[in-house]
Amino acid sequence: MSSATTSSLTRVAIGGILHETHTFMEKGTTLADFAAQSLHFGDDLLSSMRGARSGIGGMIDRALEYDWQLLPTLYAAAMPAGVVTEAAYRKLLSELRNRLAQRMPLDGLLLALHGAMVAEGELDAEADIVAQARAIVGDGVPIVVLLDMHGNISPRLVELADVLLAYDTNPHIDAYARGLDAAEIMARLLRRELQPTSAYARPALLLPAQSTGTEAAPLSSVHARAAEIKADDKVISIAVMAGFAYADTPFTGPSIIATTDNQPQLAQNYAKELSDLLYRHRQSAQPTFLQPAAAVAEAQRFTGGPVILVDSADNIGGGTTGDGADALAAMLAQNIQEGTIVLADPEAVALCWRAGLGTELTLAVGGKVDDWHGKPVSVTGVVRALSDGVFECELPDNHFASFYGDTVHMGRSVWLRAGGVNILLTERKTPPLDLAQLRHIGINPETQSMIVVKSAVAWRAAYLPIASATIEMDTAGLCSANLSRFPYQNLKRPVFPLD
Ligand SMILES: [Zn+2]
C-alpha cells in the first residue's frame, strides 16, 4: 500500500483516566498512586492493555478488528482513595491534550472514564476531561465514553459526549464486553449510521455502596426493565448509574442516561421511566444494620459455628484503615468468650513484641489512624503468640491471589487474648479473605462464637461456609452504609434517605 492510502485510514484516538474518589478520605491521590496501579502513555497503552479483561481492553480488541488507525494517548487508573491532587490531575490532563493535539486530525475518540473522579478544584472531573478533549478534536468528531456504573454523572458530561455507556454489572464482570460495545458504536458513528440523542434523569436518592449490587434490589429491577428497553432498535445505549455516595458533589447519586438514534423524546421517556422506577424501590435500598452492642448481644443466640459480624464501614478493600475497634469494645463489654477481631495497629504490635510472649499488658488498640474509625479501646490481655504475619492461602481461588499472590504478608503480628476475646494485631491492614489469616497464628476460626470481618462482600468466600449467621453492624468508618454519618457540603438536597 502507498503512504497516501495509509493516511486516508480512519483515525481513532483512545485513552482513559479512571478514579473512584472518596472525598471524605484525607490522603489525596497522587501521580505515584496512579503509577502504582496503571499508568501507560502512547504505544505502551496498547501493548499493556490489549486483551486485558477491562473496559479499555475490550475497546482495543474490537478497535483492532476494524480498518482503523488506532492512536493511543494515555491510560491512568488508581485505587479508590481521596481527592486527586492538582498536580496529578494537571499532568494527566496535559498528557491527554498534548497527545490528542499531536494526533490531529481525528475521526473519533474512545475514552474509558470512571464517573466518580474528583480532583482538587474540580468536582466534575469527567466533564472537564471530555470538554478539554472536545476543544481539541472539534464538534464533528464523535466521542464515545465508557463509564463505571458507580459514576456520579452531571448533565454537562451527557451534553459533551456523543454516546455514554456503562457497565451493567456489579461486581463488574462485563467491563470488557461493554468495551467491545463502545468500539462497535464508534464504528457505526463513523459509518454515519447513527444520530445519537441522549437524555438524562436523576432520582433524588443516594445508594450506599452496599446497595449497588446489580443482582439485588433495587438495581435488579431497573436492569430487568432496561434490558427490555435495549431490545428497541431505536435505542443505542442505556446506562444505569448507581453513583458513588462517598464523593461529595452536586450530582452525586444514581442517574439514567438513555441514548437513542435520533429520537430525543423517546430517550427522555426511557430515562425518566427508569429513574422513577429506581426511586419507587428506594426503601429496598436501605441496608439494615445493628449497633455493635446490639449485634454482639444478638450473635449470642446462635450456636453451631461463628456468627459473622460484618464491619463493612471499615471495608479495607474500599480504602479504610482496618483499625476500627467499635465491635471490639462491644465484645469486651459483654464478656464474650471466643470472639475474634483483626486490627491493623503497628504501634500496638510493637508494644506486644517488646513485652514478649506470655506477658500481660494494658494498652490502647485501634482507632488511631484518623477520626473516622472510632476511638482506641483500652484492653488488658496476654500475648498468646507472635508471628511474622506470613501465611499461605487455603482457598484455591481467593481474592488475595489477584491482589497479593498466594502468600500474604501482614507484617509482624500478635495474638492478644483479652478476657475471652482474641485480638489479632497486624502491622499492615489485611482484608478477611482467607481463614489461614487466623489459623496461622493459632486462632481456630471454626470454634469462635463470633468473628468481626472488615469487608463489605469479599469476606463471604472464606467465612460463609463456616458461619452460623451473619449480622451487619452500624460501626464507624469511611465506608459506612449509614450515609447520615457524612458531613456533605456539595450534595443536592433534599435527597433520600438523608432528608
Ligand atoms: Zn465500580
Residues whose N, C-alpha, C, O or C-beta is under 5 A from the ligand:
A	BS01	ZN	D148 H150
